[in-house]
Amino acid sequence: MNDELGRAIKEGREELRLTRRALADLVGVHAAYISYIEKGERRPSVALLNRLADKLGLDPSRLVVLAFPELKAVLVRRAEFKSVEKDGAWSRFVSNRALLRRHKVTADELQVLKRISMLGRVPCVDHFLFVLTSIRQATAPSSRR
């Protein structure tokens, strides 16, 4: 089992000057179970981890990762995905130099696309390419006059 989780629970409990019995009463388990957790002999459920975090003022995500270290990779990926989602397609588009070169995007076109990105959330880089192509077609000199 994980000793780090036990240390985190024990330190949180001791900071609040709670006995094992008092903490157990707060979270609805036996004092012996708190002792087992603190010694790293038991892995509490996620529901119990949330109650412990709430009563001890600890970060529930940290406790879950300490209890279930195999979830760390999933949580890191989720955070990376949220970061990419938050940055949006504009930052991915403008930072992809190879893509900009391949499509011969000019500085003026970048300025127009940047303004479009400020109108609202653009979900993917391909949408910028679609808009760029549409602008180029709309502004191309016509052979029919």
N, C-alpha and C positions, 0 to 999 in steps of 0.2 A: 504493500500500500504506500501512499504518499505521505511522508513525514512533513513536507512543507505545508500541506493543508492543515495538519494537526497543529503545527506551530502558529499558523496564521489565526486559527480559531482560539488557541490558548492565549496568544498575545492580545487579541481583541477582547477576550473575556477578562483578562487580568487588567487591561487598561480601564475597563469599566468597573473594576473591583467586584466582579460577580463570581460567586462560587459556581462549581459545575452544576449543583442542584438548582441554583437560581436561574442559570441559563437554560437548563433543561426544562424548567417550569415555563419559561418564556416561550420556548419553541415547541413545547409539547412532546418531549421525549423523556426517557429515564436518564438520570445523572450518569449511570454507568455507560450509556451510549455516548454521551459527550466525552467521557474518559477514553473510550475506545477510539473515537474520532481523533482526539488530541494525540493519542499514542500512535496514530497511523494504522490502526488495526481494522477500521471500518471506513467504508466510503459511503457517505450519506447520499440520499436522493437529491435530485435537483430542487425539488420542492423544499426539502429541509435546508439545503444550501441557501436558498433564497430567504428563508426565515432567519437563519443564522446571520446572513449578511445584513438583513434589515435590523435585527436586534443589536448587532455589534457595530453597526455603522461601517461595514466593509463593502468593497466593490463585489457585487454578485458575480460578475464576469470573471474576475480574478479567482474567486473560490471555485467556480465551475472548471476553469482551466487547471487549477491545482488538483481538483478531484478527478478530472477526466483529461489528462494531458494529451490524449489522442485527438481531442477536439481542437487543440490549438491550431493545427494546420487549417482546419475548416474555418475557424474564426479569423485567422489571418487572411485567408482568401476572400472571405466576406468583406473584411475591412478594405482590402485592396480594390474589390469590385465597387464598393460604395465610393471609394476615393475617385476611381475612374468615372463613375456615374456622376459624382459631384463636379468634377472638373469639366465634364461634358465633352461633346464631340469637337467643339472649337479648339480647345487646347491640344487635343490629339491631332486634329487636322493641321493646325498651324505649325506644330512641332515636327511633323513628318516631312522632312526635307526631300526625301526621295519621291514621295507622292507629289509634292509641289513641283519638283523638277519634271517628273514624268508628264504631268498635265499642263506644264508651262504656265503656271499661275503667276500673274504679274502682281506687282505691288498695288496697283489700282484695284485689281480684282479682289485682292486680300482685304482691302479697305471696305469694299462693298459687302463681302462675305462676313466681315467682322460686325458690320452694322446689322446684318441679318441675324447673326447670333445673339445680338442684344435684344431682338424683338421677342425672343422666347427660347425655350429649351429646344435645341436641335438634337435629336436622339443619336444620330450616328454620322460618321465622317462621309459616308456615301451620299447623304442628303446635301452636303455642301457641294459635292461634285455634280449632283443633279442640278442644283441651282446654278452653278457655274456654267454648265453646258447650256441650260436654258437662257441665261444672260447672253452667252456668246452667240447662240442662234438668233436671239431677238435683235441683237445689235450688229450682226454680220451685214456687210454691204449686200444689197439685193442685186441679183443679175437681171431681175425683171423690173423695169421702170417705165 
